[in-house]
Amino acid sequence: MLTSYFWSGDAIRSRRVSDIVLSGTVDVPVPSARLLADWERETSSRLVLEPGDVEAMSLPRAQARWPDYKRCVQAMSDWMCSLGLPTVLAASDVALMACRGARYHHDGAQYGGAAFCNLFLSEDRGLDLHFPSTGHRIPLTRGTAVIFDTGQPHGVIPRRSHCFNVADFAPDRDDIQIFLTWELPIEDAEVKQALKVVFDNAPLASLQLEEEQVWSNGAPAAVCPESGRWYRVD
């Protein structure tokens, strides 16, 4: 059992980490050659992504070269409406990200009060978004849409692999994925219902904590970046 301790206003609140992963495919236009070239320059010269890196890109810069940006957002909004989430996207913070695979990790120590909503924009590079604790494995293609709890361990690995290995990402291989990500407030009624989040499952422990974190089976824990397994920490 995973418990997320997160900031709710000026207090730490507890909740169970949802094992629900919502996914689908939406119709988004192919990015223009100009935009793809700009992304390639940014990822290769400014970010210099190493295997496993996940970094933020400049969304305002991209929007200036991206006439279909609003179509992408509308496609996500329509998909979320079909899931019973009609209003939350417009009120959520959005960022443009790039990854070259991703080591297994959770984001509950920084974003415990949110669920992530991702829209992948790159073509199929033979990579999957993998959730080792739940068994969900989602092929990443242009238009792949995913919503998941930030406390749930996840990584981006080759399709035929079962772990993260730097050697799988050869220097001459095009394996970078570009995606939009929204932070959906976990306490929003729509998000709570969609992910079936149970709040205040460990109220006494939450009173003793001063920072966001995720516990496994009642104790502080961390995620192995190669296997995605939880291990106890002191």
Secondary structure, 3 states (H helix, E strand, C coil): CEEEEEEECCEEEEEECCCCCEEEECCCCCCCHHHHHHHHHHHHHHHCCCCCCEEEECHHHHHCCCCCHHHHHHHHHHHHHHCCCCCCHHHCEEEEEEECCEEEECCHHHHCCEEEEEEECCCCCCEEEEECCCCEEEECCCCEEEEEECCCCEEEEECCCCCCCHHHCCCCCCCCEEEEEEEEECCCHHHHHHHCCCECCCHHHHHCCCCCEEEECCEEEEECCCCCCEEECC
